[in-house]
């Protein structure tokens, strides 16, 4: 059986998300977490102001959206542009790197949305066999 390092060497990647100390693990967490994935996907549609983004990502708190945007900006996936107006205007948009990540997320989102009838049927079957509701 291959070790994590052997798999990383075989792929010629300098990083291995399966290794505990690898920095790619944090970025993967930011991208695939509930709010990160939804935020990146919302920005895939174009630049948004903070409150527009908050309305688009229904259910996210102001605090969580702010933390998510900071993490994504730090990872180089989101660009924040503050306009020196009164009141201040801040726009968020994807960087080229962020656009590439969001494009892949959109493929996954479209796949999941397109297969939800199958997922819901599977849930019903599962719940019926276990007596859950």
C-alpha positions in Angstrom: 0.0 0.0 0.0 1.3 3.5 -1.0 2.1 6.0 1.7 0.8 9.6 1.5 4.3 10.8 0.5 4.6 8.1 -2.2 1.3 9.3 -3.7 2.4 12.9 -3.6 5.8 12.0 -5.3 4.0 10.0 -8.0 1.8 13.1 -8.8 4.8 15.5 -8.8 2.9 17.9 -6.6 5.0 19.6 -3.8 1.9 19.6 -1.6 -0.2 16.8 -0.2 -3.6 17.6 1.3 -3.6 14.3 3.1 -0.6 15.2 5.1 -1.6 16.8 8.4 0.9 19.7 8.2 0.3 20.5 4.6 -0.8 24.2 4.1 -3.1 23.0 1.2 -5.4 21.5 3.8 -6.4 24.9 5.2 -7.1 26.2 1.7 -9.2 23.2 0.9 -11.1 23.8 4.1 -11.8 27.4 3.1 -12.9 26.4 -0.3 -15.1 23.4 0.6 -16.6 24.7 3.8 -20.2 25.7 3.7 -19.7 29.4 3.5 -16.5 29.4 1.5 -18.0 27.3 -1.3 -21.2 29.3 -1.4 -19.3 32.7 -1.3 -16.9 31.7 -4.1 -19.8 30.4 -6.2 -21.8 33.6 -5.6 -18.9 35.7 -6.7 -18.5 33.5 -9.9 -21.5 35.4 -11.1 -19.6 38.7 -10.8 -18.5 41.4 -8.4 -20.7 42.0 -5.4 -20.8 44.4 -2.4 -20.8 42.9 1.1 -24.6 43.2 1.6 -25.4 41.9 -1.9 -23.2 38.9 -1.2 -24.8 38.4 2.2 -28.3 38.4 0.6 -27.1 36.0 -2.1 -25.6 33.5 0.4 -28.9 33.1 2.3 -28.4 32.2 6.0 -24.8 33.4 6.5 -24.3 35.8 9.3 -22.4 39.1 8.9 -19.6 37.8 11.1 -19.3 34.5 9.3 -19.3 36.2 5.9 -16.6 38.6 7.0 -14.4 35.8 8.4 -15.0 33.8 5.2 -14.0 36.7 2.9 -10.9 37.4 5.0 -9.8 33.8 4.7 -10.5 33.7 0.9 -8.7 37.0 0.4 -5.7 35.8 2.4 -5.6 32.6 0.2 -5.6 34.8 -2.9 -9.0 33.7 -4.1 -11.0 36.9 -3.5 -10.0 40.6 -4.2 -11.4 43.3 -1.9 -11.6 46.8 -3.3 -12.6 49.6 -0.9 -13.8 52.8 -2.6 -13.0 56.1 -0.8 -16.6 57.3 -0.9 -19.1 58.3 1.8 -20.5 55.9 2.9 -17.6 53.6 2.1 -18.2 51.1 -0.7 -16.4 47.8 -0.7 -16.6 45.4 -3.7 -15.5 41.8 -3.7 -14.6 39.8 -6.8 -12.8 36.6 -7.7 -9.1 36.7 -8.6 -8.0 34.6 -11.5 -7.1 31.8 -9.1 -10.5 32.2 -7.3 -12.2 32.1 -10.7 -10.6 28.7 -11.5 -11.6 27.3 -8.1 -15.2 28.7 -8.4 -15.5 27.2 -11.9 -14.8 23.8 -10.5 -17.2 24.3 -7.6 -19.9 25.4 -10.1 -19.5 22.1 -11.9 -20.1 20.2 -8.6 -23.0 22.5 -7.6 -24.7 21.9 -11.0 -24.1 18.1 -10.7 -25.6 18.0 -7.2 -28.6 20.2 -8.1 -29.2 18.0 -11.2 -29.2 14.8 -9.1 -31.3 16.0 -6.1 -34.2 13.8 -7.1 -31.9 10.8 -6.8 -30.5 12.0 -3.5 -34.0 12.6 -2.0 -35.1 9.2 -3.2 -32.1 7.6 -1.6 -32.8 9.5 1.7 -36.4 8.2 1.7 -35.2 4.6 1.1 -32.6 4.9 3.9 -35.1 6.4 6.3 -37.7 3.8 5.6 -35.3 0.9 6.2 -34.2 2.5 9.5 -37.6 3.6 10.7 -36.5 7.3 10.8 -38.6 10.2 9.7 
